[in-house]
């Protein structure tokens, strides 16, 4: 009996220890949960002072009518851009009319010349000699002609007094007529020799600018051999081949805009000629338009015809209402008094400062000037 009591007494303390350990774990768990709840409440802002939401209405932006633009459909002309080239209406190839050696050339490419100004001098010593020979020939024939005239006058007087035979009078008259004809031919030969001698000096046929120099002093040139090319800058016009569906709607005198890309200018062109035959390969018509003088414009430069072909309905807004973010275009739309960003897709840009919107806006939408957002 004694041993049983002892055994029972010795087993009681371990049970009490396990009970204490379990209570400690529950307290730790409860403490952790409490801490977690406090953290969540802090993150949720329960410990921060709250602002009455009704105050937000007092800070909503208001926009003046001048800062709002209502999108509405607009009927606009659709232009077709057609490649063209500048061409000088008055361009000339200066050529020789005789076989001769080039003595001097007075101009170089880029020089401006006046009508009648000397351009080229050819060797003309032999031509001057022919002129002098023709003059000497005239002097000899003129002396004979004067003698024949005086003899005819004397024979006429003698024949009137019956002191000379009719045959002598007829001979004197025939000699006079023959020498008169020779003198006329000699004078014509002189004029021809002088004209040919004048070919040794080549003058500018028009006011213009030298384009190319095709000969040099010392060259021997033949008749019709080109020496210089020049054009008149005041007569430059623009030519383009236009497809038949558009060309047939054009008329002489019609005006439209022409873009000169190299000069960064837009000028008004006026149709002065439409070639009445289509190019077989391209089925296009050659259209020529005159323009006013533009400094710096030269033949062969690139240009564009901007021809109105039809009308279309587009949504146009001022360019300054656009904002670019990350390479994308957007506008601020007024939505119940609130500005709302909306991305848009752009179309054609117009010279009056407007741009077409192809997607992103609808009729009646009011957009806000970005400057009013600051």
Wavefront OBJ file of the C-alpha trace (Angstrom):
o trace
v 0.000 0.000 0.000
v 2.747 2.348 0.819
v 4.295 1.967 -2.584
v 1.028 2.838 -4.406
v 0.574 6.047 -2.526
v 4.052 7.081 -3.286
v 3.648 6.372 -6.944
v 0.483 8.407 -7.211
v 1.945 11.363 -5.414
v 4.969 11.464 -7.630
v 2.901 11.597 -10.841
v 0.795 14.742 -10.046
v 3.313 17.643 -10.898
v 3.706 16.907 -14.688
v -0.029 17.418 -15.274
v 0.029 20.898 -13.734
v 3.011 21.916 -15.967
v 1.223 20.974 -19.201
v -1.790 23.054 -18.231
v 0.347 26.203 -17.719
v 2.064 25.789 -21.069
v -1.280 25.623 -22.909
v -2.459 28.867 -21.307
v 0.713 30.662 -22.363
v 0.227 29.610 -25.999
v -3.356 30.888 -26.042
v -2.297 34.211 -24.579
v 0.462 34.589 -27.212
v -1.957 33.765 -30.025
v -4.498 36.267 -28.754
v -1.806 38.918 -28.458
v -0.612 38.321 -32.034
v -4.141 38.542 -33.369
v -4.679 41.766 -31.489
v -1.497 43.291 -32.896
v -2.511 42.231 -36.402
v -5.924 43.844 -36.010
v -4.305 47.074 -34.842
v -1.935 47.103 -37.846
v -4.780 46.506 -40.288
v -6.811 49.252 -38.688
v -3.848 51.652 -38.927
v -3.293 50.801 -42.588
v -6.996 51.347 -43.246
v -6.677 54.848 -41.817
v -8.949 54.325 -38.846
v -6.575 56.314 -36.660
v -6.420 59.281 -39.165
v -8.908 62.186 -39.028
v -11.578 61.874 -41.759
v -12.547 64.708 -44.183
v -16.155 65.284 -45.000
v -16.629 64.208 -48.654
v -19.018 67.074 -49.282
v -16.059 69.482 -49.219
v -14.731 68.004 -52.506
v -17.512 69.571 -54.515
v -16.246 72.998 -53.576
v -12.843 72.288 -55.264
v -14.171 71.018 -58.637
v -12.642 73.068 -61.483
v -14.837 75.388 -63.488
v -13.954 76.420 -67.046
v -14.815 79.562 -68.933
v -16.737 79.285 -72.180
v -13.670 80.578 -74.037
v -11.708 77.515 -72.864
v -14.288 75.030 -74.180
v -14.718 73.868 -77.782
v -17.694 71.840 -78.943
v -16.905 69.271 -81.608
v -19.204 69.556 -84.632
v -19.041 68.062 -88.155
v -17.577 70.358 -90.821
v -17.777 70.033 -94.603
v -14.254 70.420 -96.028
v -12.661 70.150 -99.445
v -10.481 67.104 -99.994
v -7.339 67.956 -101.963
v -5.248 65.540 -103.952
v -1.492 66.081 -103.895
v 0.070 65.481 -107.320
v 3.856 65.535 -107.959
v 4.948 68.213 -110.444
v 8.070 69.910 -111.790
v 9.057 73.479 -112.534
v 9.756 74.281 -116.181
v 10.889 77.493 -117.891
v 8.470 78.485 -120.624
v 11.136 80.639 -122.307
v 14.346 78.637 -122.542
v 16.787 78.932 -125.418
v 19.754 77.107 -126.871
v 22.267 79.566 -128.302
v 23.964 78.036 -131.377
v 26.394 79.051 -134.087
v 25.121 79.807 -137.602
v 28.501 79.468 -139.314
v 31.549 77.230 -139.299
v 34.110 79.108 -137.236
v 36.485 78.951 -134.305
v 35.387 80.287 -130.906
v 37.410 83.335 -129.933
v 35.786 84.365 -126.629
v 32.830 83.489 -124.422
v 31.781 86.331 -122.146
v 29.476 84.508 -119.690
v 29.419 81.520 -117.358
v 26.614 79.402 -115.856
v 24.567 81.385 -113.364
v 25.163 84.768 -114.999
v 22.153 86.969 -115.758
v 22.110 88.559 -119.208
v 20.023 91.133 -121.032
v 18.538 90.827 -124.491
v 21.152 91.891 -127.071
v 24.106 91.408 -124.714
v 27.190 89.824 -126.337
v 27.639 86.196 -125.322
v 30.112 84.633 -127.796
v 32.609 85.971 -130.306
v 33.665 83.753 -133.231
v 36.664 84.195 -135.491
v 35.516 86.502 -138.318
v 38.569 87.832 -140.141
v 37.553 86.149 -143.398
v 34.031 87.493 -143.025
v 35.303 91.044 -142.571
v 37.451 90.572 -145.688
v 34.354 89.560 -147.666
v 32.578 92.688 -146.492
v 35.489 94.887 -147.628
v 35.610 93.056 -150.952
v 31.887 93.642 -151.473
v 32.318 97.330 -150.724
v 35.212 97.653 -153.207
v 33.113 95.885 -155.815
v 30.312 98.374 -155.256
v 32.694 101.291 -155.607
v 33.932 99.949 -159.015
v 30.473 99.278 -160.346
v 29.218 102.614 -159.034
v 31.920 104.443 -160.999
v 30.979 102.595 -164.201
v 27.308 103.225 -163.495
v 27.908 106.969 -163.122
v 29.805 107.034 -166.443
v 26.981 105.115 -168.139
v 24.421 107.534 -166.715
v 26.269 110.559 -168.069
v 26.719 108.887 -171.505
v 23.004 108.061 -171.620
v 22.133 111.687 -170.851
v 24.403 112.926 -173.688
v 23.056 110.404 -176.182
v 19.524 111.370 -175.253
v 20.270 115.041 -175.933
v 21.994 114.266 -179.242
v 19.198 111.978 -180.364
v 16.692 114.719 -179.603
v 18.651 117.053 -181.917
v 18.924 114.323 -184.583
v 22.705 114.261 -184.089
v 22.940 110.632 -182.871
v 21.609 107.405 -184.286
v 18.864 105.534 -182.482
v 21.141 102.498 -182.208
v 23.698 104.491 -180.224
v 20.970 105.685 -177.858
v 19.677 102.161 -177.392
v 23.200 100.907 -176.645
v 23.774 103.601 -174.043
v 20.465 102.804 -172.364
v 21.210 99.040 -172.315
v 24.641 99.661 -170.792
v 23.069 101.899 -168.135
v 20.435 99.305 -167.239
v 23.046 96.549 -167.062
v 25.279 98.516 -164.712
v 22.272 99.482 -162.564
v 21.464 95.781 -162.151
v 25.092 94.991 -161.314
v 25.138 97.744 -158.721
v 21.947 96.395 -157.091
v 23.442 92.897 -156.962
v 26.669 94.238 -155.469
v 24.773 96.091 -152.780
v 22.772 92.945 -151.982
v 26.030 91.008 -151.752
v 27.338 93.597 -149.322
v 24.282 93.268 -147.124
v 24.681 89.493 -147.189
v 28.373 89.712 -146.301
v 27.624 92.107 -143.457
v 24.905 89.804 -142.146
v 27.220 86.803 -142.233
v 29.937 88.831 -140.558
v 27.432 89.648 -137.847
v 27.082 85.928 -137.113
v 30.544 86.047 -135.591
v 29.021 87.962 -132.696
v 26.300 86.023 -130.884
v 23.992 88.047 -128.647
v 21.413 87.012 -126.039
v 18.012 86.510 -127.690
v 16.116 87.054 -124.408
v 16.608 88.336 -120.893
v 17.619 85.340 -118.823
v 20.077 83.301 -116.841
v 22.844 81.152 -118.289
v 22.331 77.466 -117.473
v 25.113 75.633 -119.293
v 28.244 76.443 -121.290
v 28.762 73.885 -124.050
v 31.871 75.260 -125.772
v 35.168 76.865 -124.850
v 37.516 79.301 -126.626
v 39.519 77.501 -129.291
v 36.749 75.053 -130.208
v 35.691 74.931 -133.825
v 31.936 74.897 -134.105
v 29.710 74.073 -137.029
v 26.347 75.607 -137.950
v 23.606 74.716 -135.426
v 26.184 73.586 -132.862
v 24.907 74.572 -129.366
v 27.124 76.921 -127.400
v 25.021 78.054 -124.402
v 21.647 77.396 -122.832
v 19.655 80.008 -120.926
v 16.162 80.572 -119.567
v 14.026 83.446 -118.357
v 13.370 83.050 -114.580
v 10.247 85.190 -114.842
v 8.556 82.607 -117.078
v 8.907 79.548 -114.841
v 5.713 77.525 -114.603
v 4.748 74.195 -113.066
v 3.792 71.104 -115.051
v 2.332 67.799 -113.903
v 0.766 64.693 -115.390
v -2.666 64.231 -113.837
v -4.807 61.120 -114.060
v -7.676 61.440 -116.464
v -10.481 61.301 -113.875
v -9.093 64.460 -112.234
v -7.755 66.205 -115.346
v -11.133 66.117 -117.088
v -12.645 68.119 -114.216
v -10.106 70.949 -114.611
v -10.515 74.054 -116.745
v -8.301 76.758 -118.211
v -7.984 79.627 -115.736
v -8.763 77.503 -112.663
v -6.638 78.378 -109.627
v -5.284 76.107 -106.888
v -2.366 75.932 -104.464
v 1.094 74.701 -105.433
v 3.622 73.605 -102.815
v 7.313 74.342 -103.393
v 8.946 71.984 -100.892
v 12.543 73.132 -101.398
v 11.626 76.766 -100.719
v 9.030 75.986 -98.058
v 6.416 78.094 -99.827
v 2.874 77.722 -101.105
v 1.883 79.779 -104.126
v -1.237 80.123 -106.236
v -1.121 78.474 -109.640
v -3.407 79.209 -112.583
v -3.981 76.618 -115.299
v -2.882 78.062 -118.632
v -2.755 74.916 -120.756
v -4.123 71.377 -120.734
v -2.593 69.227 -123.460
v -5.617 67.711 -125.249
v -4.177 64.212 -125.504
v -3.502 61.608 -122.828
v -0.188 59.849 -122.371
v -0.754 56.308 -123.606
v 1.305 54.529 -120.944
v 0.051 56.407 -117.865
v -3.389 57.538 -119.127
v -2.644 61.005 -117.803
v -2.893 64.524 -119.167
v -0.134 67.135 -119.047
v -1.364 70.211 -117.175
v 0.634 73.465 -117.158
v 0.068 76.142 -114.530
v 1.550 79.624 -114.369
v 2.776 81.114 -111.086
v 4.120 84.465 -110.005
v 7.877 84.965 -109.822
v 9.441 83.316 -106.769
v 13.063 84.227 -105.919
v 15.264 81.144 -105.852
v 12.955 79.022 -107.985
v 14.731 77.229 -110.839
v 13.684 74.800 -113.577
v 13.586 71.129 -112.650
v 12.670 71.648 -108.987
v 10.048 69.483 -107.281
v 6.568 70.847 -106.668
v 3.099 69.574 -105.765
v -0.321 70.411 -107.145
v -2.949 70.591 -104.386
v -6.153 70.117 -106.374
v -9.597 69.945 -104.726
v -11.324 66.769 -105.904
v -14.298 66.251 -103.539
v -15.820 67.200 -100.166
v -16.037 65.218 -96.948
v -17.380 65.572 -93.408
v -14.686 65.771 -90.744
v -14.423 66.560 -87.045
v -12.043 69.505 -86.725
v -10.549 70.920 -83.544
v -7.914 73.615 -82.967
v -4.412 72.172 -82.741
v -3.702 73.898 -79.429
v -6.420 71.787 -77.773
v -4.196 68.711 -78.290
v -1.758 67.323 -75.732
v 0.912 64.714 -76.426
v 1.835 62.119 -73.826
v 4.323 59.388 -74.623
v 3.912 59.904 -78.334
v 0.111 59.606 -78.088
v -2.326 62.446 -78.717
v -5.068 63.195 -76.227
v -7.592 65.882 -75.343
v -9.339 66.858 -72.122
v -13.069 66.208 -72.373
v -15.568 67.909 -70.082
v -17.618 65.156 -68.392
v -20.172 66.373 -65.849
v -17.909 69.244 -64.934
v -14.866 66.992 -64.598
v -11.934 66.991 -67.059
v -11.340 63.539 -68.493
v -8.374 62.544 -70.598
v -9.255 60.868 -73.883
v -6.873 59.577 -76.516
v -7.647 60.528 -80.124
v -6.431 59.604 -83.587
v -5.406 62.455 -85.879
v -6.127 62.949 -89.561
v -5.322 65.771 -91.977
v -3.726 68.987 -90.712
v -5.054 72.255 -92.149
v -3.346 75.582 -92.753
v -5.857 77.452 -90.585
v -4.553 75.742 -87.429
v -7.126 72.974 -87.236
v -6.653 69.208 -87.318
v -9.094 66.437 -88.178
v -9.973 63.807 -85.553
v -10.678 60.357 -87.014
v -11.362 58.519 -83.740
v -11.918 59.306 -80.074
v -14.536 62.054 -80.186
v -18.231 62.269 -81.036
v -20.466 65.187 -82.092
v -21.374 67.543 -79.278
v -18.365 66.611 -77.139
v -16.855 69.614 -75.410
v -13.084 69.653 -75.039
v -11.028 71.833 -72.721
v -8.095 74.047 -73.614
v -5.015 72.462 -71.903
v -3.849 75.965 -70.938
v -6.916 76.231 -68.681
v -5.854 73.115 -66.790
v -2.875 74.855 -65.199
l 1 2 3 4 5 6 7 8 9 10 11 12 13 14 15 16 17 18 19 20 21 22 23 24 25 26 27 28 29 30 31 32 33 34 35 36 37 38 39 40 41 42 43 44 45 46 47 48 49 50 51 52 53 54 55 56 57 58 59 60 61 62 63 64 65 66 67 68 69 70 71 72 73 74 75 76 77 78 79 80 81 82 83 84 85 86 87 88 89 90 91 92 93 94 95 96 97 98 99 100 101 102 103 104 105 106 107 108 109 110 111 112 113 114 115 116 117 118 119 120 121 122 123 124 125 126 127 128 129 130 131 132 133 134 135 136 137 138 139 140 141 142 143 144 145 146 147 148 149 150 151 152 153 154 155 156 157 158 159 160 161 162 163 164 165 166 167 168 169 170 171 172 173 174 175 176 177 178 179 180 181 182 183 184 185 186 187 188 189 190 191 192 193 194 195 196 197 198 199 200 201 202 203 204 205 206 207 208 209 210 211 212 213 214 215 216 217 218 219 220 221 222 223 224 225 226 227 228 229 230 231 232 233 234 235 236 237 238 239 240 241 242 243 244 245 246 247 248 249 250 251 252 253 254 255 256 257 258 259 260 261 262 263 264 265 266 267 268 269 270 271 272 273 274 275 276 277 278 279 280 281 282 283 284 285 286 287 288 289 290 291 292 293 294 295 296 297 298 299 300 301 302 303 304 305 306 307 308 309 310 311 312 313 314 315 316 317 318 319 320 321 322 323 324 325 326 327 328 329 330 331 332 333 334 335 336 337 338 339 340 341 342 343 344 345 346 347 348 349 350 351 352 353 354 355 356 357 358 359 360 361 362 363 364 365 366 367 368 369 370 371 372 373 374
